[in-house]
Amino acid sequence: MIKMTDTLISLISILIGIFGANSTASIFKKYSFGLIGNTIAGVFGSILFIKSFGRLGFTPQSIMRLGDFHLNLFIINCLVSFAGGSLAVILISKLKRKMNQNNG
């Protein structure tokens, strides 16, 4: 039996978002902000996506509802966190590039 808490699930989600951001930046070098920048983007991207899409029923509280661990909801949570970290790096890079074009 898997024993997790809501807080542990939230931390795992954030770590997966960081992994998503750094892996996307390592595959697509033009979106990279370095390790620290990618990590920050991954944290904010994963939190934003989980808060936005979590209302569909895969928040940490939903995953651990009534003390049971719902694996399917956890997998969806992880995928959304990964996507959030990846998209955050890409969108922030495009925003930075657009701002530099307007200033330069």
N, C-alpha and C positions, 0 to 999 in steps of 0.2 A: 504494500500500500504506500502511495506517495503522500508525504506530509509536507504541505507548503502553506505559507501564509500569504495574505494579500500583499504585504510589503515585499516579500521575496519575489513574488510574481512581478510586481512593479519594477524591482531592480533588474530582474532578468530581461524584462521588456526594454528597459533603457540600455542595457548592455548589448542586446541584439540590434537596437537602433544604431548604437555606436559602431558595431561590426558592419552593419549595412552601409553606413556612411563611409567608413574607411575602405571597405572592399570596393564600393562604387568608385571612389576616388583613385584607388590603385589600378582599377581596370581602365577607367577613363581619366587619364592624367590631366586633361584640360579643366576638370572640375575640382581638382585637389586644392585644399587650403593648408596642407601640411597636417601632421598628426593631431595637433591641438585644435586647429580650426575644424577639421573633419569630425573630431570627437564632439566638439561643442554643437556642430550642426546635427550630428546624430542624436544627441541628447534632446535638443529642442524639437527635431523632426519626429522622433518616436513619441515624445510626450504629446505633441500637437495631434498626431494621427490617432493615438489611443484615446485622447480626450474627445476628439471629433467623432471618430467612428465607433468608439466604445459604447456609445448609446444604443448601438445595434445589439448589444448583449454579450460582449466578450471583455468586459472590464475585469480587473483582478477580483473584485467582489463577486461578479457573476461566475467566475471560474471556480471559486471556493464556496459557492452558495450552499448553505446547510452543512458545511464541513466536508462535503464531497468534492473531489478533484475532477473537473470536467476536462478531459484531455483534448477533445475537439475544439473547445473554446480557447484553450491554451495555445493550440497550434495556430488558430486564426489570429490570436493576439500577437504571437511571435512573427507571423507573416506581415501583419500590419505594422509592427514596430520596425521590421527590416525595411519595408517599403517607405516608411516615414523617414528613416535615416537616409536612405538612398536619394529620395526625392528632395530632401532638404539640401543636400550638398549640390545637387543639380540646379535647383531653383535659386539658391543663394549665389551660386557662381554666375548664373545668367543675370541676376539682378546686379551683381557687382560689375559685370561686363557692360551692361546697359548704362549704369551710372557713370562708368569711366568714359563711355562714348559721348555722353551728354556734357561732361566736364572737359573733355579733351578735344 
